[in-house]
């Protein structure tokens, strides 16, 4: 009786332990799956904001739009062409054109246009968002004068200063995005505090939710107005800038823990006869599930440090590599090469973004082949790439490498259906430590050289001056 009793007790304890472990694994798997979905949700909202900003930039960084808002206002352009683009092409429900002093120049509601100066109140959410964007533009302009001139900004700079928020527009929750309206001519400069601002609003309606879920593929994703009435773990609050809850998202999140539970139950049932086998099988199963979660985390970590389109390291990854090279100074000399594709915009305009993406992927592959183990190639946005040359090279070898890059990029790129395009590349080279010993200095000097290459007619390269020469030139300009 004691032996049977002890055996029964051991079997019960083993079964209870396995049941408890299965329960913990179930909860942990569900928790990690929920955390992963919440992170994806936040990342997708940021991606959608970038997509909206890119749509806005297509019209906001345009000489026609910029000139139409100068006195006297070009009503025909705003009512016909601008309104048609914003609503017809980009489905932006409402658009506000705000002057630098906070005056509403025009209000576009879908395909209807109301033009007439009207001062917005200081607490108006549109006015606040426009003011925030204007201030960010002024700060960027004052802190980065060496990167651009006049009122022109590269697209990645516009993405940095764009502002967004959720707000209630005409009684409906909406997503708002604001960008400054600028010319696409880098030599235009006007005397004002900051330029007009385009504020666009997209209603959080069924179409927008469907578009959001195309990126997420969540089960039963819905949006409810107002604060949540229950403590659903997937509640994702949408709040205005003042903290007011406009609504919340809910979805049926993945529950991989159920698989663990359903797998463990049969094993528990046969534990009396196969206690050893059951223990090994359960441990093996849990190990596989844990490995699967870790693999998922590794993939997420990879995606966080690499460009989704080309697979190249992104700006964050590049900064880490550059920091490592900076730590090796002054013994380990290196160089930074800023690359900007020439004549790339017409590819998107004439052949579509799919062709543009194919060109970017091809250029990324070519750059990696040319650079090889001599350094690291990174895509930092749009048609901009940057290269870190980690091997020590003299100026002659760097010139040869730049020539090889230009020659390789100039080869026509096949975009399908028997079509091909030709593009060029402008390069700006900054050597360390001559041109700087910090990331900011090296990026600034590489951009300075890049703009010099563009001024020479594009499809060429230029070396940045040393910091001493650069400082003397700046002093001479100031004294002149």
Secondary structure, 3 states (H helix, E strand, C coil): CHHHHHHHHHHHHHHHHHHHHHHHHHHHHHHHHHHHHHHHHHHHHHHHHHHHHHHHHHHHECHHHHHHCCCCCCHHHHHHHHHHHHHHHCCCCEEEEECCCCEEEEEEECCEEEEEEEECCCCCHHHHHHHHHHHHHHHHHHHCCCCCCCCCCCHHHHHHHCEEEEEEECCEEEEEEEEECECCCCCCCCCCCCCCEEEEEEECCHHHHHHHHHHHCCEEEEEEECCCCCCCCCCEEEECCCCCEEEEEEEECCCCHHHHHHHHHHHHHCCCCCHHHHHHHHHHHHHHHHHHHHHHHHHHHHHHHECCCCCCECHHHHHHHHHHHHHCCCCCCEEEEEEEEECCHHHHHHHCHHHHHHHHHHHHHHHHHHHHHHEEEEEEECCEEEEEECCCCCHHHHHHHHHHHHHHHCCCEEEECCEEECCEEEEEEEEECCCCCCHHHHHHHHHHHHHHHHHCCCCCEEECCCHHHHHHHHHHHHHC
